[in-house]
Amino acid sequence: MIDTRTAPYAVLLLRVALGVMFLAHGLTKLLVFTPAGTAGFFESIGFAGWLAYPVIAFEVLGGALLVLGVFARWVAAAAVAQLFVASTVHFANGWSFTNPNGGWEYPIFLVIAAATIALAGDGAMALKASRIR
């Protein structure tokens, strides 16, 4: 049975953790690797280089929206797709993320975390609730 008194706070914790993860990854791509460097990396793993720019934008903006709780269910639903595509790079590397070039355990965990938020709702302290019925 789900405790309806505490469940919104559980979603809040998951939402903020996922948002911080997105912010950290997006800002690293933007400020450390640079957009051009990220585009080059994307090309080296078989993705179109131009995809780096919307990915960086989504990770920074989406991360901030998740932390703030602004349309978090919609952002999380979009994140499921983005994270799954990112996970495909790791499928051939095996399960453990400590494998050379990283396995798929962590990226798929993030897919499940995003799907959980999309299904469960915005959680407590959301600034602008999503209206999914």
N, C-alpha and C positions, 0 to 999 in steps of 0.2 A: 504494500500500500504506500502511496506517495503522501508524505506529510505536506499538506498544502500551506502550512504556516512557514516552513523553511525552504520549500522548493524554489521560490523566487530568488532566494539568496544563493542557493546552489548554482542556479543559472547565471546570476550576477558574477560569481567567482569564475565560472567557466568563460563567460563572455569577456570579462576583463583580461583574463589570462590569454585568451586567443587574440584579443585586440592588441595586447602588449607584444605578443609574438609577431603579429603582422607588422606593427610599427617598427620593431627591431629589425626585421628582415628587410622591410621596404626602405628604411633609413640607411641601412648598411649598403643596399644596392645603390641608393642615391648619393650618399656622402662618402663612402669608402671605395666601392668598386666603380662608381660613377655610372651614369646611364649608358655611356658609350662602351665602357668595360663590361657592363651587364649584357648589353646587346651582343658584344663579341662572344661572351660566354654562352649565351643562348644559341648563337649560331654554331658554336663548337659542339653542342649536344644535340643538334638537329632541329632546333626551333628557329623560326624566322627572327632575325635580330630586332626588328621593329616591335615585336611583342614585349620586349623589355620595358618599353615606355608605359603602356597601359598596366602592366603588372606592377611596376613601381608605384604608379598612381593609385591602383587599387589597394596595394598593401598599406600605403601611408594613409590614404583617405579612409579605406575600409577599417583599418586598425583603429583610427581615431573614432569613427562612428561606433564601432563595437565597444570601446572603452566608455564612451559617453552614453551608449544605449540609444542611439538614434537609428531607427529602422533596423535594429539589430537582426531581426529574423530574416529580412530581405538580404542584408549584407552577408549573413551566415549562409544563406541558400546559394548566393553567388560564389561564396568562398568554397563551398563543396566542389563546384566545378573547377575552380582555379587550382585548388589543392590537389584534386585528383589528377589533373593534367600534369602538375608538377611531380606527383608521385610516380608517374609512368617512367620518368628518367631513372628511377631506382629499382624498378621491378627486376631487372636482370642481375642486380647486385645481391639478391637474397634478402632474407628477413632482417637481420640486425643492422641497425644504422651505423654500427661501428665497423662494418665490412668496408673494404676499399670502395670509395666513391659513394658510400652510404647505402644502406638497405632501405626497404620500404616501410619498416615498422613505424617510425616517427611520422612520416608524411601521411600515412593512412590513419594513424591516430588523430592527426589534425583534421582529416576529412570527417571522421566520426564525431569529433568535438564540434565542428561547424554544423554537421547534420543535427546534432543534439540541440543546439541553440535554435536552429531553424524549426525544429519540431516542438520544442518545449516553450518557446516564447522569449520575450525580451528580458525577463527577469526583473528583479527589484531595481529601483533607482534608475530606470530607463528614462531618458529625457523626452524621447518621442517614440511612443509605442508603434510597432508595426500593426497593421490591420489585416491580418490573414485569418480567414474564418474557414 
